[in-house]
Amino acid sequence: MKIDIQEHMLVPKHEIMTEEEISEEFSDVDYNFKDLPKIRADDPVVEEIGAEPGNVLRITRESQTAGVFVTYRIVEG
């Protein structure tokens, strides 16, 4: 039996962003998206969604105090 790690209540939603989404999201910021915090390629969720080094991930967390919080990570090899 294989467990889907993304279904666990403590694991936030991870999505691989498209080039278009990256361009839209980071067009108005004064830093390069390649300077985002890193997430390792061997992270269980990264492996589960099939992300590869260089991919940018959108991580969406929901909390009772902050509502919805979105953060970004770049996959490193």
HTML snippet that shows the backbone in 3Dmol.js (N, CA, C, O; Angstrom):
<script src="https://3Dmol.org/build/3Dmol-min.js"></script>
<div id="view" style="width:600px;height:400px;position:relative"></div>
<script>
const pdb = `
ATOM      1  N   MET A   1       0.834  -1.174   0.000  1.00  0.00           N
ATOM      2  CA  MET A   1       0.000   0.000   0.000  1.00  0.00           C
ATOM      3  C   MET A   1       0.885   1.246   0.000  1.00  0.00           C
ATOM      4  O   MET A   1       1.742   1.404   0.869  1.00  0.00           O
ATOM      5  N   LYS A   2       0.674   2.120  -0.969  1.00  0.00           N
ATOM      6  CA  LYS A   2       1.439   3.347  -1.065  1.00  0.00           C
ATOM      7  C   LYS A   2       0.618   4.500  -0.485  1.00  0.00           C
ATOM      8  O   LYS A   2      -0.563   4.658  -0.796  1.00  0.00           O
ATOM      9  N   ILE A   3       1.256   5.289   0.350  1.00  0.00           N
ATOM     10  CA  ILE A   3       0.592   6.426   0.978  1.00  0.00           C
ATOM     11  C   ILE A   3       0.830   7.666   0.131  1.00  0.00           C
ATOM     12  O   ILE A   3       1.962   7.941  -0.267  1.00  0.00           O
ATOM     13  N   ASP A   4      -0.235   8.420  -0.148  1.00  0.00           N
ATOM     14  CA  ASP A   4      -0.115   9.677  -0.875  1.00  0.00           C
ATOM     15  C   ASP A   4       0.219  10.768   0.134  1.00  0.00           C
ATOM     16  O   ASP A   4      -0.649  11.216   0.884  1.00  0.00           O
ATOM     17  N   ILE A   5       1.472  11.191   0.150  1.00  0.00           N
ATOM     18  CA  ILE A   5       1.951  12.153   1.136  1.00  0.00           C
ATOM     19  C   ILE A   5       1.204  13.484   1.046  1.00  0.00           C
ATOM     20  O   ILE A   5       1.054  14.181   2.050  1.00  0.00           O
ATOM     21  N   GLN A   6       0.742  13.835  -0.142  1.00  0.00           N
ATOM     22  CA  GLN A   6       0.051  15.112  -0.307  1.00  0.00           C
ATOM     23  C   GLN A   6      -1.334  15.118   0.327  1.00  0.00           C
ATOM     24  O   GLN A   6      -1.926  16.182   0.509  1.00  0.00           O
ATOM     25  N   GLU A   7      -1.848  13.963   0.659  1.00  0.00           N
ATOM     26  CA  GLU A   7      -3.151  13.887   1.303  1.00  0.00           C
ATOM     27  C   GLU A   7      -3.064  14.075   2.815  1.00  0.00           C
ATOM     28  O   GLU A   7      -4.090  14.196   3.484  1.00  0.00           O
ATOM     29  N   HIS A   8      -1.849  14.102   3.358  1.00  0.00           N
ATOM     30  CA  HIS A   8      -1.685  14.273   4.804  1.00  0.00           C
ATOM     31  C   HIS A   8      -2.042  15.702   5.197  1.00  0.00           C
ATOM     32  O   HIS A   8      -1.682  16.652   4.501  1.00  0.00           O
ATOM     33  N   MET A   9      -2.741  15.848   6.299  1.00  0.00           N
ATOM     34  CA  MET A   9      -3.230  17.165   6.721  1.00  0.00           C
ATOM     35  C   MET A   9      -2.116  18.167   7.059  1.00  0.00           C
ATOM     36  O   MET A   9      -2.367  19.373   7.054  1.00  0.00           O
ATOM     37  N   LEU A  10      -0.924  17.711   7.345  1.00  0.00           N
ATOM     38  CA  LEU A  10       0.172  18.611   7.695  1.00  0.00           C
ATOM     39  C   LEU A  10       1.054  18.990   6.500  1.00  0.00           C
ATOM     40  O   LEU A  10       1.964  19.808   6.637  1.00  0.00           O
ATOM     41  N   VAL A  11       0.791  18.405   5.345  1.00  0.00           N
ATOM     42  CA  VAL A  11       1.596  18.692   4.157  1.00  0.00           C
ATOM     43  C   VAL A  11       0.850  19.705   3.296  1.00  0.00           C
ATOM     44  O   VAL A  11      -0.247  19.417   2.819  1.00  0.00           O
ATOM     45  N   PRO A  12       1.436  20.901   3.090  1.00  0.00           N
ATOM     46  CA  PRO A  12       0.763  21.903   2.264  1.00  0.00           C
ATOM     47  C   PRO A  12       0.761  21.493   0.792  1.00  0.00           C
ATOM     48  O   PRO A  12       1.525  20.623   0.373  1.00  0.00           O
ATOM     49  N   LYS A  13      -0.103  22.132   0.025  1.00  0.00           N
ATOM     50  CA  LYS A  13      -0.215  21.842  -1.402  1.00  0.00           C
ATOM     51  C   LYS A  13       1.032  22.344  -2.133  1.00  0.00           C
ATOM     52  O   LYS A  13       1.412  23.506  -1.993  1.00  0.00           O
ATOM     53  N   HIS A  14       1.664  21.466  -2.911  1.00  0.00           N
ATOM     54  CA  HIS A  14       2.838  21.797  -3.717  1.00  0.00           C
ATOM     55  C   HIS A  14       2.456  21.678  -5.188  1.00  0.00           C
ATOM     56  O   HIS A  14       1.877  20.672  -5.599  1.00  0.00           O
ATOM     57  N   GLU A  15       2.776  22.694  -5.980  1.00  0.00           N
ATOM     58  CA  GLU A  15       2.490  22.669  -7.413  1.00  0.00           C
ATOM     59  C   GLU A  15       3.722  23.126  -8.191  1.00  0.00           C
ATOM     60  O   GLU A  15       4.421  24.049  -7.772  1.00  0.00           O
ATOM     61  N   ILE A  16       3.978  22.482  -9.313  1.00  0.00           N
ATOM     62  CA  ILE A  16       5.050  22.923 -10.208  1.00  0.00           C
ATOM     63  C   ILE A  16       4.486  24.061 -11.046  1.00  0.00           C
ATOM     64  O   ILE A  16       3.437  23.916 -11.674  1.00  0.00           O
ATOM     65  N   MET A  17       5.181  25.187 -11.055  1.00  0.00           N
ATOM     66  CA  MET A  17       4.709  26.337 -11.831  1.00  0.00           C
ATOM     67  C   MET A  17       5.169  26.247 -13.281  1.00  0.00           C
ATOM     68  O   MET A  17       6.256  25.743 -13.566  1.00  0.00           O
ATOM     69  N   THR A  18       4.340  26.736 -14.190  1.00  0.00           N
ATOM     70  CA  THR A  18       4.706  26.798 -15.606  1.00  0.00           C
ATOM     71  C   THR A  18       5.573  28.040 -15.824  1.00  0.00           C
ATOM     72  O   THR A  18       5.630  28.928 -14.974  1.00  0.00           O
ATOM     73  N   GLU A  19       6.237  28.086 -16.960  1.00  0.00           N
ATOM     74  CA  GLU A  19       7.062  29.251 -17.300  1.00  0.00           C
ATOM     75  C   GLU A  19       6.203  30.514 -17.333  1.00  0.00           C
ATOM     76  O   GLU A  19       6.647  31.576 -16.898  1.00  0.00           O
ATOM     77  N   GLU A  20       4.989  30.407 -17.840  1.00  0.00           N
ATOM     78  CA  GLU A  20       4.082  31.554 -17.904  1.00  0.00           C
ATOM     79  C   GLU A  20       3.715  32.038 -16.502  1.00  0.00           C
ATOM     80  O   GLU A  20       3.711  33.241 -16.241  1.00  0.00           O
ATOM     81  N   GLU A  21       3.411  31.113 -15.607  1.00  0.00           N
ATOM     82  CA  GLU A  21       3.081  31.482 -14.225  1.00  0.00           C
ATOM     83  C   GLU A  21       4.262  32.151 -13.534  1.00  0.00           C
ATOM     84  O   GLU A  21       4.087  33.111 -12.784  1.00  0.00           O
ATOM     85  N   ILE A  22       5.456  31.646 -13.787  1.00  0.00           N
ATOM     86  CA  ILE A  22       6.658  32.228 -13.190  1.00  0.00           C
ATOM     87  C   ILE A  22       6.842  33.659 -13.693  1.00  0.00           C
ATOM     88  O   ILE A  22       7.115  34.568 -12.908  1.00  0.00           O
ATOM     89  N   SER A  23       6.692  33.855 -15.001  1.00  0.00           N
ATOM     90  CA  SER A  23       6.841  35.197 -15.577  1.00  0.00           C
ATOM     91  C   SER A  23       5.839  36.174 -14.980  1.00  0.00           C
ATOM     92  O   SER A  23       6.190  37.301 -14.631  1.00  0.00           O
ATOM     93  N   GLU A  24       4.584  35.733 -14.864  1.00  0.00           N
ATOM     94  CA  GLU A  24       3.548  36.601 -14.301  1.00  0.00           C
ATOM     95  C   GLU A  24       3.807  36.913 -12.834  1.00  0.00           C
ATOM     96  O   GLU A  24       3.695  38.063 -12.410  1.00  0.00           O
ATOM     97  N   GLU A  25       4.146  35.909 -12.075  1.00  0.00           N
ATOM     98  CA  GLU A  25       4.300  36.075 -10.624  1.00  0.00           C
ATOM     99  C   GLU A  25       5.508  36.922 -10.251  1.00  0.00           C
ATOM    100  O   GLU A  25       5.451  37.687  -9.288  1.00  0.00           O
ATOM    101  N   PHE A  26       6.592  36.798 -10.995  1.00  0.00           N
ATOM    102  CA  PHE A  26       7.835  37.459 -10.616  1.00  0.00           C
ATOM    103  C   PHE A  26       8.187  38.648 -11.500  1.00  0.00           C
ATOM    104  O   PHE A  26       9.308  39.150 -11.425  1.00  0.00           O
ATOM    105  N   SER A  27       7.263  39.112 -12.330  1.00  0.00           N
ATOM    106  CA  SER A  27       7.559  40.239 -13.228  1.00  0.00           C
ATOM    107  C   SER A  27       7.681  41.565 -12.476  1.00  0.00           C
ATOM    108  O   SER A  27       8.397  42.460 -12.925  1.00  0.00           O
ATOM    109  N   ASP A  28       7.000  41.705 -11.350  1.00  0.00           N
ATOM    110  CA  ASP A  28       6.985  42.968 -10.619  1.00  0.00           C
ATOM    111  C   ASP A  28       7.906  42.997  -9.400  1.00  0.00           C
ATOM    112  O   ASP A  28       7.843  43.933  -8.603  1.00  0.00           O
ATOM    113  N   VAL A  29       8.745  42.001  -9.250  1.00  0.00           N
ATOM    114  CA  VAL A  29       9.646  41.980  -8.093  1.00  0.00           C
ATOM    115  C   VAL A  29      11.059  42.349  -8.528  1.00  0.00           C
ATOM    116  O   VAL A  29      11.433  42.169  -9.687  1.00  0.00           O
ATOM    117  N   ASP A  30      11.831  42.863  -7.591  1.00  0.00           N
ATOM    118  CA  ASP A  30      13.174  43.314  -7.945  1.00  0.00           C
ATOM    119  C   ASP A  30      14.257  42.311  -7.575  1.00  0.00           C
ATOM    120  O   ASP A  30      15.351  42.696  -7.164  1.00  0.00           O
ATOM    121  N   TYR A  31      13.954  41.027  -7.719  1.00  0.00           N
ATOM    122  CA  TYR A  31      14.946  39.978  -7.549  1.00  0.00           C
ATOM    123  C   TYR A  31      14.658  38.868  -8.545  1.00  0.00           C
ATOM    124  O   TYR A  31      13.547  38.757  -9.064  1.00  0.00           O
ATOM    125  N   ASN A  32      15.656  38.058  -8.804  1.00  0.00           N
ATOM    126  CA  ASN A  32      15.531  36.971  -9.758  1.00  0.00           C
ATOM    127  C   ASN A  32      14.889  35.772  -9.061  1.00  0.00           C
ATOM    128  O   ASN A  32      15.263  35.432  -7.939  1.00  0.00           O
ATOM    129  N   PHE A  33      13.938  35.141  -9.714  1.00  0.00           N
ATOM    130  CA  PHE A  33      13.262  33.995  -9.105  1.00  0.00           C
ATOM    131  C   PHE A  33      14.244  32.865  -8.806  1.00  0.00           C
ATOM    132  O   PHE A  33      13.951  31.996  -7.985  1.00  0.00           O
ATOM    133  N   LYS A  34      15.400  32.869  -9.461  1.00  0.00           N
ATOM    134  CA  LYS A  34      16.393  31.825  -9.196  1.00  0.00           C
ATOM    135  C   LYS A  34      17.052  31.994  -7.829  1.00  0.00           C
ATOM    136  O   LYS A  34      17.784  31.114  -7.377  1.00  0.00           O
ATOM    137  N   ASP A  35      16.792  33.121  -7.175  1.00  0.00           N
ATOM    138  CA  ASP A  35      17.311  33.366  -5.824  1.00  0.00           C
ATOM    139  C   ASP A  35      16.304  32.969  -4.736  1.00  0.00           C
ATOM    140  O   ASP A  35      16.498  33.284  -3.562  1.00  0.00           O
ATOM    141  N   LEU A  36      15.245  32.288  -5.127  1.00  0.00           N
ATOM    142  CA  LEU A  36      14.253  31.822  -4.158  1.00  0.00           C
ATOM    143  C   LEU A  36      14.886  30.818  -3.196  1.00  0.00           C
ATOM    144  O   LEU A  36      15.914  30.217  -3.508  1.00  0.00           O
ATOM    145  N   PRO A  37      14.273  30.640  -2.031  1.00  0.00           N
ATOM    146  CA  PRO A  37      14.748  29.570  -1.138  1.00  0.00           C
ATOM    147  C   PRO A  37      14.695  28.228  -1.854  1.00  0.00           C
ATOM    148  O   PRO A  37      13.862  28.017  -2.736  1.00  0.00           O
ATOM    149  N   LYS A  38      15.575  27.339  -1.475  1.00  0.00           N
ATOM    150  CA  LYS A  38      15.709  26.037  -2.141  1.00  0.00           C
ATOM    151  C   LYS A  38      14.887  24.955  -1.446  1.00  0.00           C
ATOM    152  O   LYS A  38      14.604  25.027  -0.250  1.00  0.00           O
ATOM    153  N   ILE A  39      14.517  23.956  -2.234  1.00  0.00           N
ATOM    154  CA  ILE A  39      13.941  22.728  -1.703  1.00  0.00           C
ATOM    155  C   ILE A  39      14.670  21.598  -2.412  1.00  0.00           C
ATOM    156  O   ILE A  39      14.867  21.649  -3.625  1.00  0.00           O
ATOM    157  N   ARG A  40      15.062  20.599  -1.674  1.00  0.00           N
ATOM    158  CA  ARG A  40      15.879  19.530  -2.248  1.00  0.00           C
ATOM    159  C   ARG A  40      15.077  18.631  -3.180  1.00  0.00           C
ATOM    160  O   ARG A  40      13.892  18.382  -2.955  1.00  0.00           O
ATOM    161  N   ALA A  41      15.730  18.153  -4.218  1.00  0.00           N
ATOM    162  CA  ALA A  41      15.093  17.265  -5.191  1.00  0.00           C
ATOM    163  C   ALA A  41      14.691  15.931  -4.567  1.00  0.00           C
ATOM    164  O   ALA A  41      13.814  15.241  -5.087  1.00  0.00           O
ATOM    165  N   ASP A  42      15.332  15.564  -3.446  1.00  0.00           N
ATOM    166  CA  ASP A  42      14.981  14.296  -2.801  1.00  0.00           C
ATOM    167  C   ASP A  42      13.933  14.463  -1.687  1.00  0.00           C
ATOM    168  O   ASP A  42      13.667  13.525  -0.936  1.00  0.00           O
ATOM    169  N   ASP A  43      13.345  15.656  -1.587  1.00  0.00           N
ATOM    170  CA  ASP A  43      12.245  15.865  -0.650  1.00  0.00           C
ATOM    171  C   ASP A  43      11.088  14.956  -1.075  1.00  0.00           C
ATOM    172  O   ASP A  43      10.783  14.884  -2.265  1.00  0.00           O
ATOM    173  N   PRO A  44      10.442  14.266  -0.146  1.00  0.00           N
ATOM    174  CA  PRO A  44       9.384  13.321  -0.519  1.00  0.00           C
ATOM    175  C   PRO A  44       8.267  13.924  -1.372  1.00  0.00           C
ATOM    176  O   PRO A  44       7.789  13.274  -2.303  1.00  0.00           O
ATOM    177  N   VAL A  45       7.842  15.154  -1.071  1.00  0.00           N
ATOM    178  CA  VAL A  45       6.776  15.762  -1.874  1.00  0.00           C
ATOM    179  C   VAL A  45       7.293  16.115  -3.266  1.00  0.00           C
ATOM    180  O   VAL A  45       6.578  15.937  -4.253  1.00  0.00           O
ATOM    181  N   VAL A  46       8.514  16.608  -3.355  1.00  0.00           N
ATOM    182  CA  VAL A  46       9.107  16.941  -4.656  1.00  0.00           C
ATOM    183  C   VAL A  46       9.159  15.693  -5.536  1.00  0.00           C
ATOM    184  O   VAL A  46       8.811  15.735  -6.716  1.00  0.00           O
ATOM    185  N   GLU A  47       9.596  14.589  -4.947  1.00  0.00           N
ATOM    186  CA  GLU A  47       9.637  13.334  -5.701  1.00  0.00           C
ATOM    187  C   GLU A  47       8.230  12.891  -6.098  1.00  0.00           C
ATOM    188  O   GLU A  47       8.022  12.420  -7.216  1.00  0.00           O
ATOM    189  N   GLU A  48       7.266  13.037  -5.192  1.00  0.00           N
ATOM    190  CA  GLU A  48       5.886  12.603  -5.447  1.00  0.00           C
ATOM    191  C   GLU A  48       5.255  13.345  -6.624  1.00  0.00           C
ATOM    192  O   GLU A  48       4.534  12.745  -7.422  1.00  0.00           O
ATOM    193  N   ILE A  49       5.526  14.655  -6.736  1.00  0.00           N
ATOM    194  CA  ILE A  49       4.905  15.426  -7.819  1.00  0.00           C
ATOM    195  C   ILE A  49       5.745  15.419  -9.096  1.00  0.00           C
ATOM    196  O   ILE A  49       5.317  15.952 -10.120  1.00  0.00           O
ATOM    197  N   GLY A  50       6.923  14.825  -9.042  1.00  0.00           N
ATOM    198  CA  GLY A  50       7.756  14.706 -10.234  1.00  0.00           C
ATOM    199  C   GLY A  50       8.522  15.962 -10.592  1.00  0.00           C
ATOM    200  O   GLY A  50       8.886  16.156 -11.752  1.00  0.00           O
ATOM    201  N   ALA A  51       8.775  16.822  -9.610  1.00  0.00           N
ATOM    202  CA  ALA A  51       9.537  18.046  -9.870  1.00  0.00           C
ATOM    203  C   ALA A  51      11.008  17.716 -10.079  1.00  0.00           C
ATOM    204  O   ALA A  51      11.530  16.751  -9.521  1.00  0.00           O
ATOM    205  N   GLU A  52      11.663  18.529 -10.887  1.00  0.00           N
ATOM    206  CA  GLU A  52      13.067  18.330 -11.220  1.00  0.00           C
ATOM    207  C   GLU A  52      13.863  19.578 -10.856  1.00  0.00           C
ATOM    208  O   GLU A  52      13.282  20.654 -10.710  1.00  0.00           O
ATOM    209  N   PRO A  53      15.182  19.457 -10.707  1.00  0.00           N
ATOM    210  CA  PRO A  53      15.997  20.629 -10.408  1.00  0.00           C
ATOM    211  C   PRO A  53      15.725  21.756 -11.408  1.00  0.00           C
ATOM    212  O   PRO A  53      15.668  21.543 -12.619  1.00  0.00           O
ATOM    213  N   GLY A  54      15.560  22.957 -10.860  1.00  0.00           N
ATOM    214  CA  GLY A  54      15.247  24.122 -11.677  1.00  0.00           C
ATOM    215  C   GLY A  54      13.770  24.468 -11.691  1.00  0.00           C
ATOM    216  O   GLY A  54      13.412  25.601 -12.014  1.00  0.00           O
ATOM    217  N   ASN A  55      12.899  23.520 -11.348  1.00  0.00           N
ATOM    218  CA  ASN A  55      11.465  23.810 -11.284  1.00  0.00           C
ATOM    219  C   ASN A  55      11.184  24.749 -10.117  1.00  0.00           C
ATOM    220  O   ASN A  55      11.848  24.686  -9.082  1.00  0.00           O
ATOM    221  N   VAL A  56      10.199  25.616 -10.292  1.00  0.00           N
ATOM    222  CA  VAL A  56       9.738  26.489  -9.221  1.00  0.00           C
ATOM    223  C   VAL A  56       8.428  25.912  -8.703  1.00  0.00           C
ATOM    224  O   VAL A  56       7.526  25.587  -9.474  1.00  0.00           O
ATOM    225  N   LEU A  57       8.340  25.791  -7.378  1.00  0.00           N
ATOM    226  CA  LEU A  57       7.139  25.252  -6.753  1.00  0.00           C
ATOM    227  C   LEU A  57       6.368  26.348  -6.048  1.00  0.00           C
ATOM    228  O   LEU A  57       6.947  27.218  -5.397  1.00  0.00           O
ATOM    229  N   ARG A  58       5.048  26.292  -6.187  1.00  0.00           N
ATOM    230  CA  ARG A  58       4.153  27.150  -5.414  1.00  0.00           C
ATOM    231  C   ARG A  58       3.637  26.284  -4.265  1.00  0.00           C
ATOM    232  O   ARG A  58       3.049  25.226  -4.490  1.00  0.00           O
ATOM    233  N   ILE A  59       3.861  26.738  -3.045  1.00  0.00           N
ATOM    234  CA  ILE A  59       3.443  25.987  -1.867  1.00  0.00           C
ATOM    235  C   ILE A  59       2.371  26.811  -1.153  1.00  0.00           C
ATOM    236  O   ILE A  59       2.621  27.932  -0.711  1.00  0.00           O
ATOM    237  N   THR A  60       1.176  26.233  -1.051  1.00  0.00           N
ATOM    238  CA  THR A  60       0.034  26.934  -0.470  1.00  0.00           C
ATOM    239  C   THR A  60      -0.321  26.303   0.865  1.00  0.00           C
ATOM    240  O   THR A  60      -0.656  25.121   0.948  1.00  0.00           O
ATOM    241  N   ARG A  61      -0.237  27.118   1.903  1.00  0.00           N
ATOM    242  CA  ARG A  61      -0.562  26.659   3.255  1.00  0.00           C
ATOM    243  C   ARG A  61      -1.832  27.360   3.716  1.00  0.00           C
ATOM    244  O   ARG A  61      -2.036  28.544   3.445  1.00  0.00           O
ATOM    245  N   GLU A  62      -2.665  26.629   4.402  1.00  0.00           N
ATOM    246  CA  GLU A  62      -3.858  27.220   4.998  1.00  0.00           C
ATOM    247  C   GLU A  62      -3.722  27.145   6.506  1.00  0.00           C
ATOM    248  O   GLU A  62      -3.330  26.117   7.058  1.00  0.00           O
ATOM    249  N   SER A  63      -4.055  28.262   7.172  1.00  0.00           N
ATOM    250  CA  SER A  63      -3.984  28.264   8.630  1.00  0.00           C
ATOM    251  C   SER A  63      -5.157  29.051   9.191  1.00  0.00           C
ATOM    252  O   SER A  63      -5.748  29.884   8.505  1.00  0.00           O
ATOM    253  N   GLN A  64      -5.481  28.777  10.435  1.00  0.00           N
ATOM    254  CA  GLN A  64      -6.584  29.476  11.080  1.00  0.00           C
ATOM    255  C   GLN A  64      -6.242  30.934  11.345  1.00  0.00           C
ATOM    256  O   GLN A  64      -7.138  31.778  11.366  1.00  0.00           O
ATOM    257  N   THR A  65      -4.981  31.245  11.545  1.00  0.00           N
ATOM    258  CA  THR A  65      -4.600  32.618  11.863  1.00  0.00           C
ATOM    259  C   THR A  65      -4.212  33.451  10.641  1.00  0.00           C
ATOM    260  O   THR A  65      -4.518  34.642  10.586  1.00  0.00           O
ATOM    261  N   ALA A  66      -3.550  32.845   9.671  1.00  0.00           N
ATOM    262  CA  ALA A  66      -3.066  33.601   8.511  1.00  0.00           C
ATOM    263  C   ALA A  66      -3.969  33.463   7.289  1.00  0.00           C
ATOM    264  O   ALA A  66      -3.778  34.172   6.300  1.00  0.00           O
ATOM    265  N   GLY A  67      -4.928  32.580   7.340  1.00  0.00           N
ATOM    266  CA  GLY A  67      -5.755  32.333   6.164  1.00  0.00           C
ATOM    267  C   GLY A  67      -4.973  31.481   5.183  1.00  0.00           C
ATOM    268  O   GLY A  67      -4.533  30.382   5.521  1.00  0.00           O
ATOM    269  N   VAL A  68      -4.799  31.985   3.969  1.00  0.00           N
ATOM    270  CA  VAL A  68      -4.022  31.267   2.959  1.00  0.00           C
ATOM    271  C   VAL A  68      -2.694  31.987   2.775  1.00  0.00           C
ATOM    272  O   VAL A  68      -2.661  33.196   2.544  1.00  0.00           O
ATOM    273  N   PHE A  69      -1.601  31.240   2.879  1.00  0.00           N
ATOM    274  CA  PHE A  69      -0.256  31.772   2.721  1.00  0.00           C
ATOM    275  C   PHE A  69       0.430  31.028   1.594  1.00  0.00           C
ATOM    276  O   PHE A  69       0.514  29.800   1.615  1.00  0.00           O
ATOM    277  N   VAL A  70       0.927  31.774   0.599  1.00  0.00           N
ATOM    278  CA  VAL A  70       1.608  31.168  -0.548  1.00  0.00           C
ATOM    279  C   VAL A  70       3.081  31.522  -0.486  1.00  0.00           C
ATOM    280  O   VAL A  70       3.450  32.674  -0.259  1.00  0.00           O
ATOM    281  N   THR A  71       3.911  30.523  -0.689  1.00  0.00           N
ATOM    282  CA  THR A  71       5.362  30.733  -0.728  1.00  0.00           C
ATOM    283  C   THR A  71       5.911  29.969  -1.933  1.00  0.00           C
ATOM    284  O   THR A  71       5.222  29.130  -2.514  1.00  0.00           O
ATOM    285  N   TYR A  72       7.136  30.264  -2.293  1.00  0.00           N
ATOM    286  CA  TYR A  72       7.741  29.669  -3.485  1.00  0.00           C
ATOM    287  C   TYR A  72       9.097  29.082  -3.127  1.00  0.00           C
ATOM    288  O   TYR A  72       9.802  29.593  -2.256  1.00  0.00           O
ATOM    289  N   ARG A  73       9.448  28.006  -3.811  1.00  0.00           N
ATOM    290  CA  ARG A  73      10.753  27.362  -3.638  1.00  0.00           C
ATOM    291  C   ARG A  73      11.250  26.916  -5.011  1.00  0.00           C
ATOM    292  O   ARG A  73      10.455  26.593  -5.893  1.00  0.00           O
ATOM    293  N   ILE A  74      12.566  26.903  -5.181  1.00  0.00           N
ATOM    294  CA  ILE A  74      13.151  26.368  -6.402  1.00  0.00           C
ATOM    295  C   ILE A  74      13.827  25.042  -6.056  1.00  0.00           C
ATOM    296  O   ILE A  74      14.522  24.931  -5.046  1.00  0.00           O
ATOM    297  N   VAL A  75      13.615  24.055  -6.894  1.00  0.00           N
ATOM    298  CA  VAL A  75      14.149  22.723  -6.648  1.00  0.00           C
ATOM    299  C   VAL A  75      15.634  22.711  -6.991  1.00  0.00           C
ATOM    300  O   VAL A  75      16.034  23.114  -8.083  1.00  0.00           O
ATOM    301  N   GLU A  76      16.443  22.244  -6.049  1.00  0.00           N
ATOM    302  CA  GLU A  76      17.874  22.142  -6.287  1.00  0.00           C
ATOM    303  C   GLU A  76      18.260  20.671  -6.359  1.00  0.00           C
ATOM    304  O   GLU A  76      17.668  19.825  -5.688  1.00  0.00           O
ATOM    305  N   GLY A  77      19.254  20.383  -7.176  1.00  0.00           N
ATOM    306  CA  GLY A  77      19.693  19.007  -7.380  1.00  0.00           C
ATOM    307  C   GLY A  77      20.583  18.583  -6.326  1.00  0.00           C
ATOM    308  O   GLY A  77      21.054  17.446  -6.336  1.00  0.00           O
TER     309      GLY A  77
END
`;
const viewer = $3Dmol.createViewer("view");
viewer.addModel(pdb, "pdb");
viewer.setStyle({}, {cartoon: {color: "spectrum"}});
viewer.zoomTo();
viewer.render();
</script>
